[in-house]
Amino acid sequence: MPIWGWVCVGLVAVVALGLTLIVWSEGRREKRLQRDGQTVVARIILANPSLYDTNAAGFEFAFLIFTREADPSERHLNFLGQIAERLEGFEPDESEPDEKKLAWALETQRTMGDVVRIPDRVTGGREVYFATTPVKRRFLPEGKLTRDYLYLRVILKGGNREVSMIEYPNAPSGNA
């Protein structure tokens, strides 16, 4: 076999190993979230438009804000909506890395792999978080977004902040 053949075989092996590592790592993260996380309700402030239809797109993420409560009441969702409105034109404190990440995500509408606390000056002192997460269609009633909120499993301990979408309680999923 010529040298380029061996190079191709090596590249395929490296890619396969990398994908295996990613899948294994994601599986561990999901298990940790199920074991150690808490369930919360997150208000959607921005979502890929394809999520409101049954035609899937490649990357389907949502920008979310949430507290530590699993409260889908209109009162709680209205509170989160008010926080979302206050985030319009958000100016970060340049000395705060989390605020800079939040401002960057809001300004560019790009996802970030982190959960950040929204500053008290925006939330009135309440503990409110911002995250971007993939939306899992298999957990959506009718296989598309029909509500303005998602259920999440979150871990918010120190520097270890993680989030993942879970199925709505007592709701048939898109695969049912």
N, C-alpha and C positions, 0 to 999 in steps of 0.2 A: 504494500500500500504506500503510495507517495506520502510525503511529509504533510501535505495539506489534508489528506484523509485523516491522519492522526490528530491534527489540529482540530478538525471538525468534530471528531469523536470526543476529544477533550473538552471542547466548548459545550457540547451537548451534555456531557457528564456534569460539568460545573453548573449549568443552568438547572438540570434536574436536581442536583444537590441543593442549590439555592431555593428552588420552589418547595422542596421537601422541608427545609428549615423554616420557611415562612409559614407553611401550613401547620407544622408542629408548634411553632411559637404562638400562632393565632389560637390554636386549640387550647393551649395552656392558659392563655389570657382569658378566653371565654370561660373555662372551668373556674379560674380564680374569681372572675366577676360573679359567677353563679354561687360560688361558695362564700365569698367574703363581701360581695357588693350589696347595695341596697337598691330597692326599686324606687324610681322617681318618675314624675310626669314632666316632660319638657315641651315647651311651646316652640313651634316651628316659626322662625323669623325669615327664613329663606330656604327654598328647596329647588332642586332641579325640576323645571317645568314638566319633564317627561313623567315624573312621579304621579302627576294628577291624571294620567292616562294609563291604559294597560300596555302601551308599547314601551318596552324597556330600552334604556340607553346604556352606554358603557359605564359611566360613573354617575351614580345616583346618590348624592349626598344631601344632607340638610344642615342648616345652621340652626342651633338650638340654644335656648336659655332655660335654666331650671333651678329650682331650690332643692332642698333635701326632702321634699314632700312628694308623696304619691297621690296628689290631689287633682283630679280632673275637673273640679268644680268651675263654674263660670267665674266666680269671684277670684279664684287663684289664677286662672288663665288670663283674666283681665289685668291682674297685677303684673303678670309676666309680659303682657302686651304693652303696658305702660313703660316697663323697663326697656323693651325693644324700641319704643318711640324715643326714649331718652338717649338711646345709643346712636341715633341718627346724627351724623356730624361729630361723632366722638373724637375728642382730642386727648391723646394719652399724655401721662406724666412721663417724660422721656427717661426718667431715672428708674422706671418700673418696667422690667422686661415683660411681665404678663400683660400690662396695658399696651405695650408696643405690639405684642402678638395679636391682641384683640383688635387694635386699630388697623393693623395690616390686613387681617382676615376680612374685616368689615369693608375696608376700602377697596381691596382687590377682588373680593368675593371668591377667594381661594380657600380651600380647606386647610386645616392645620391639624396636626396629630397630637393635640394637647387639650386639656381642660383648664380654663383660666377663670379665676374669680373676677366678677365685674366689680369695679371700685365702688366703695360705699357712697361716694359722692353722686353716683348714678342710681344706686339702689335704695338710698335713704337709710343705709346701715344694715339692710337685710343681706343675708348670705345668698347670693345668686351667682350662678356659673354660666359660662358660655362654652360650647363645644361644637365641633363639626363631626358628623358620623355618617358612615354609609347607612342608607335606608334599605332594609331587607324586605323585599316585596313579599316573601313568603309569610311574613308576619302582619301584612296589611289586609284588612277586610277588603274583599273584592280585588285584591292584588294591586291596589293603587291607594294614594293618599285620599282619604275622605274626611279626615279630621284635621284640626289645626294643632294637634299635639301628638307626641309619641311617648311610649313607655320605654324607659332605659334601666339598665343595671349600671350602677356607678360605684367607683371606689374613689374617695376624696381624702385619703390619708396622706398628709404631708406632700412630699414630692411625687408620690405614686398616685396620680389621678388618671383614672381610666373610665371609659364609657362604651356601652354597646347597646344597640336597640334590642328590645325584647317584644314578644307578642302582647297585644292588648289583652287584658284579662277578659275572660268570658266572651271572646269575639272569634268568629270563624275566620281562619286565615285565608289568604289568597289561594292556598293549595287545597282547601277543604272541598 
